[in-house]
Amino acid sequence: MTSGAGAMVAPDTARAHIRAWLAEFVVGLNLCPFARPLLGADRLRIEICNETSSAALRAAFLSELDLLQRSDEEDVATTLLVFPVALGNFQHYLDFLDDAQALLAEAGLGGVVQLASFHPQYQFAGEPAASPGHYSNRSPYPVLHLLREDMLTRVLADGADPEEVPLRNIATLEAIGAEELQRRWRRLCSQP
């Protein structure tokens, strides 16, 4: 498995890596209480972008944004846009995330679509590099998650408290510990 910089990755291989990450980390550690129902569902779209130019990355983002808007939630509930060969540098990824946020605002979709960000080297500002909490946003490849705001609103109306999720994640990851998380991450990243 690569980490967002290198040779082209077959889309099926990248999807398998993302599904393994979702199963083992996101759902397996209950880092996102909203992910479990979508894990095996066809409504979860995992789109692989093996492009590297800035223009092609923006085009891929806009295409997924358009597809999400044109699709019924029953067909496409949410999209993970995965970049196996681009944006391996975390700062470049953050720059692209800023660009994507600006494109979202320009499209008038603020409050309609929300972006969540994941990266192999994700690091929260101000946190020590070895902090286990970084694993809540680490993924096998750079990923932009396009979420429907109305879907999140419905889930949250069912009693989930979004303020508690990050705190619970940090507690979970700290209880597992950095060494064990690194071991699990190496195992996940070594899968063919």
N, C-alpha and C positions, 0 to 999 in steps of 0.2 A: 504494500500500500504506500502511496506517496503522500506527501503533505502539502500539496498545493504548489508544487514547482517541479517540473521535470517533463518526462515523456508523456505522450498522450495515454490516457487511461480508457480502456473500453467502457462504454456507458454501463453495461451490465455488471462489470466488476466494481465500478464506483458505486452503483446502486446497492450492491451486496454489502460493501463496506459501510455505507451509510445506514442500511437496515441493521447491520450487526451493532453499530454504535448506538442506534436508537434502542435496540433491544437490551443491550448490556449496560449502557450508561443512562440514557435519558429515561427509559421506562424501568429498566432493571434496578436503578437506584432511586426511582421515583423523583427525578429532578424536575420533571414537568408533569403535574397531575392531569394535564389535558391531553397528553400524547398517547396514552394507552389505547383508547378506543380507535385511534387512527393507524396504529402501528401496522396492522395487516390489511388495512382497508385500501381499496382502489381509489378512494377519495383523497388519499395522500399522494401528491404528485412529487416525484423526485426527478428533477430535470438536470441533466449533466451538460455543462458548458466546457468544452475542451478548447475554447478560444483563448487567446492571450492578449490581443490588442485592446486598448481602452475602449475604442469605438465598438468592438464586437462584444465586450463585456456589458457595456451600457445597452446595446441592442438586445442582448439576451435578457437582461433585467426588464427592459420595457416590454419585451414580448411576453414574458411570464406575468407581468403586471396586467397587461391587456388580456391575456388568457384567463387570469383569475377573475377579472371584471366581467368577461363575457360568459363565464361558466356559472352554472348553478352550483350551490354548495354541495348538493347531493352528488355532483359529478367531480368537482375539484374543491375540496374543503380548504386545503392549504397547500402551499408549494415550498419545497426546499430546492433552491437553486444552488447547485454544487459546482465548484471550480477546481477540478483536480490538478490542472497544470498552471493556473494563474493565481496571483495574489498570495503566494507563499510567504512573502514578507508581511509581517503583521501590520506594520505602518502603512504599506501600500493597500492592504485590505481595508484598514480604517479610512484611508482616503477615499477608496471606492465606496465604502458604506456611506460616507458623507455625501458623495455624489449621488448615490441611490436615494438617500433621504431628500436631497434637493429635487431630484427628478419626480419623486413621489409628491412633493409639495407642488411643483409646477403643474403636475397632472391634476391637481385639485383633489387628491386622494388621502390627504391627511385626515385622520379620524375615520377613514374607511378601510385602509390597509395599514398594518403595522409591520415593521421590520424587526426581526430578532437576528442577532449575529453570533456566529460560531467560527472558530478558527483553531488549527492545530496548536498554535502558540498563544492562544488567548491569554491575556493577562490584564486583570483589572488595575486601573491606575491607582497608585498608592499602596498596593498590596505587595508583600514580599514575593520574590520570584518563585519561591518554593511553596507558596500557600496552596493548600489543597482546594480552596474555593475556585481557583481558575478552571478546574475540571468541569464545572457546571456549564461552561461555554466553550469547551474544547471539543473539536470534531475531527474526524480523519482528514478532511479537506476543508478549505474555506467554504462557508455556507451562508447564504442569505435566506432567512425563513420569512416568507410573505404570509401574514396571518390576516384573516378577515376580522375586523374589529367587532362586527355584530355577533360573530360566532364566539369571540372571547367574552363579550358582554353576557351572552346567554349562559356560558359556562360559569362565569363569576356569579351570576344571579342564583345559581344552584348551591351557593354557600361557600365556594372557594374564596379564600382571602389572598389576593395577589401580593399583599405586603408580607405575608408569612412565608411565601414560597422561597425567596432568596435566603431568608434566615434559616429555614429548615434545610435548604440545600447545603449551606455552609456547615451547619451542625452535622449533617450526614457525612459530608466529605471529610470534615475534620475527624470524625469518629473513625472513619476508614483509615485515614492517615495518608500522607504524601507518598510514602514508600510503597504501600499496597496499591494506591491509585496508579503509580508509575508502573508497577508490575502488571496490573490489569490493562493499562494503556499499551504497553509493549506487546502483550499477548494479542490484544485487539488489532494493533497495527501490523502484526506479523502474519495475520490471516491472509491467505492468497486471494 
